[in-house]
């Protein structure tokens, strides 16, 4: 639990860490799955099995939306998904201690309160999952297989099992967020779109966290500059310039000649 959240919940009077001030730290390398790695992982799920269908939906939703895990935990069918307009409202987060003790909290920042568009594939998978969930008792929580919110350890075990089956490196749950950012960058999305979709308050956060994923995009931009500017030789202007230079040279020679008399 973060100290700020503990203050909100009344467990602490103040965040003592803020008294320490800013401490400079080395930036950690961001880990993520590429699109091809993700495709290998999702190919290992048997969605005809109820729990594996749930597991697939959990990993798919995090990868395809870039939601923070707490935001995904707090999603409810009635309040957050709009199937008709293909949007997902993110206005809550969840602190999960155990099955008996979990709290709905405000989003991390003001910018975290957002509405994001979701693709048709995700809509289709969500509809299928909702039907499967209802056939097993239903739940108000989108990511639930037993009526309760998703356990915070669930994605860890799912990733561990299926990354091994797929033969790709294991990542942490949070790394599905930069995985989504990497996907957006590969599609050519700009930093402003990423900022709004990921719920960052400042574009500096977006660029500071994911800017290093842009090198290939920069190369593509440079490649697009080739041939962009049309260069046509203006023969008339060049001839006039040559004549002007020759005239100036002649004048200088003439002046020098008169100076020697």
URBEL-V915077 format. One record per helix or strand. SS is the DSSP state (H for helix, E for strand). FROM is the first residue (numbers start at 1). TO is the last residue. Records with the same first field share a line. If there is no record, write none. Layout:
SS=FROM-TO  FROM-TO
//
This chain:
H=3-8  16-19  35-42  50-65  69-73  77-80  110-112  120-135  154-166  175-186  191-198  203-225  235-259
E=76-76  81-82  87-90  93-98  101-105  114-117  141-141
//
